[in-house]
């Protein structure tokens, strides 16, 4: 097998998608490796997943910086030191500046719990239920300056069933996310998904 794709993962919370990626990367034939984790919150539960797997982690607390630009500059410096092939946002709850994104364009992915371009932003499960949708899902996309607007790499559908609540739909979608993100990173590693342009 050729060299594995080195992936840095950025998180803000519990890190269930990070855990799924770590588990996927354990497979001998997995074409990517999780090499570093960055969190903007020192109390992020996902840091424990990194620690348990022996993956180095860095905390860059956004509250310690006077501006969004200053935080993004620290983030850029940390990522340049790690030098990952791809940066995977996995529940990273910060809007990044356009200047930062310009430096990492084509090397940064995100997972969003809807079938983009539907239901961008916050509360996508609620948005889907309020719209009377019969199908929901999740998307992995390239990160661009527009929130949840970058070119789509892969999607997975999740049916909406009678009696669904926001919580039930979220749980079912999250299970699909855990499979989809690893599949999408595999596509990038094998050259099946390339940032357009």
Helices and strands as residue ranges (DSSP letters): E 5-11, H 16-25, E 32-39, H 46-52, E 57-59, G 62-64, H 68-82, E 86-89, H 98-104, E 108-112, H 124-130, E 135-142, E 152-159, H 166-189
